Amino acid sequence: MHLGILTPDTQQRCCFGDEERYMRRLLATLRRMQDQARLFLFTSEEQHGSYEGWMRVAIGKVGGGRGGIAGLLGVGGPLARAAKKAGVNALFAPLAAAPVNPPLPLWLYIVDVRPWEPGGDRADDLKQAKRVCAEARGIVAPSEHTRRRCLELFDVPLDKVVVAPPGVDAVFADPSETIVEKPYLMIVGDTCKTHNYPLVFKGLAQIQKERLHTLVVTGTACNAEPTDWGPRGVRIEKCPDAQLAGLYQNAEAVIFATLHDGSGQRILEALRAGGVAVAPNLDAIPEVAGDYVLFYNHESVESFVRAVRRGLQEGPSNLDQRRRASKRAAEFSWEKCAWKALSAFKRG
């Protein structure tokens, strides 16, 4: 199979950080596992340069004329012509950018179903999404949670979705220094309006009265990005994994502000680093984290404050728990993820 990959940046979404992270690592692992000539990327013009070293072609601008990328994917369009020229005979695409009546046999990857949920920014496109899922040969999802939601939301058959859990890179377990002066609390999450920053900040206001911390915020800036993170706020949108590992390892608590998490991959990074993770008990998080996270009710400020206080009190002394958490996270590998994805292609 000469597989064409439609990269995550080709879809019109406010945030696709976790999906991009998942796919870049999956693709890098697939490339190591088999001949590079069997993978060919179709990118947006905006992100084409970020895939240097791959066989690739830019097929249009996201948000451009005639529907942007979405208007270029039909039979006889630029994608079909580029695929034919490259000798590609199958397509692996994100649901949000996948074409109806695809010009090639289609497999989907769905990391987050949130946009198609009631109230999501693509809820009006649910009927079309169901049609694309029906046409696809198979679907790759990162968790049992996402698999279940695909079955419920898109009416796909039970055997059509293959779960390929994310891996976590060994660099997160390597002891690293922090680039921020301690003590600090680390907050993880893209600043989408669907994230839970109002509750988190109410809770942190109480915590800061007891002991003052710097607040280190990591994640992609999006539509709910504040204009000011306060006098003790440090905003880090992107940094190398070795520095990110140091931030996880040296934080007094690593707080996850998400209201939706279809993969749990950021949680895995924090656990592999031995961080004290505080997270909402929802979606794929308990599936990947087990008992190694301090959970809170995402609707309760009091629950959040209790979880953070517990982390601050118990985290420094509970080194054995942190080692066990790191060992559990190490069981998730990108090689296992890639083999699962390949099994989906072979089924078709």
ABEGO torsion letter per residue (X at the ends): XBBBBBBAAABBBABAAAAAAAAAAAAAAAAAABBAAABBBBBBAAAAAAABGBBBBBAEBBGBBGGEAAAAABBGBAAAAAAAAAGBABBBBBAAABBBGBABBBBBBBABAAAABBGBAAAAAAAAAAAAAAABABBBBABAAAAAAAAAAAGBBAAABBBBBBBBBAAAABBBBBABBOBBBBBBEBBBAABAAAAAAAAAAAAAAABBBBBBBBEBBBAABBABAEAABBBBABBBAAAAAAAAAABABBBBABABBAAGAAAAAAAAAGBBBBBBBBEAAAAAAEAABBBBBAABAAAAAAAAAAAAAAAAABAAAAAAAAAAAAABBAAAAAAAAAAAAAAX
